Each structure stands twice: as C-alpha cells, then as structure tokens.
C-alpha cells in the first residue's frame, strides 16, 4: 500500500545530485587545468632545448 502524504526525501536527493555534479565538474576542471599547465611546461622545455642545440 503506498504511503500517504508527500514523497520521502525528494528534496535531499535533488540537493545531493546537485552537489555531486558540482564536485565532479570541479574535479574535471582541475584535471584539465593541470593537463594544460603540464603541456605548457613541456612545450617551454622543448623550445629551450631547441635553442640550446
């Protein structure tokens, strides 16, 4: 028999999903920023290596 009244926990589920998406997006952005920073460092190192040769 279904429960009477409002549904249980729907606000918390929506809030949890929102927070988890925010967390995952932040991790993704941090990972991409790290990749870009490393790529720039490697590129600069390669350029300086070409100049030395």
C-alpha positions in Angstrom: 0.0 0.0 0.0 1.5 3.4 -1.0 2.4 5.9 1.6 0.1 8.9 2.2 1.4 12.5 2.3 4.4 13.9 0.5 7.1 11.8 -1.1 10.0 11.0 1.1 13.4 12.6 0.6 12.9 14.2 -2.8 14.5 17.5 -1.8 17.5 15.8 -0.3 18.0 13.7 -3.4 17.9 16.7 -5.7 20.3 18.6 -3.5 22.7 15.7 -3.3 22.7 15.3 -7.1 23.4 19.0 -7.5 26.3 18.9 -5.1 27.7 15.8 -6.6 27.6 17.3 -10.1 29.3 20.4 -8.8 32.0 18.3 -7.2 32.6 16.2 -10.4 32.7 19.3 -12.5 35.3 20.9 -10.2 37.4 17.8 -10.4 37.1 17.7 -14.2 38.1 21.4 -14.4 41.1 20.9 -12.1 42.3 17.9 -14.1 42.0 19.8 -17.4 43.9 22.8 -15.8 46.7 20.5 -14.6 47.0 19.0 -18.1 47.1 22.4 -19.7 49.8 23.6 -17.2 51.9 20.5 -17.8 51.6 20.8 -21.5 52.8 24.4 -21.3 55.8 23.4 -19.2 56.7 20.6 -21.6 56.4 22.9 -24.6 58.5 25.6 -23.0 61.2 23.0 -22.1 61.2 21.7 -25.7 61.6 25.2 -27.0 64.5 25.9 -24.7 66.1 22.6 -25.7 65.9 23.6 -29.4 67.6 26.9 -28.6 70.4 25.1 -26.8 71.1 22.8 -29.7 
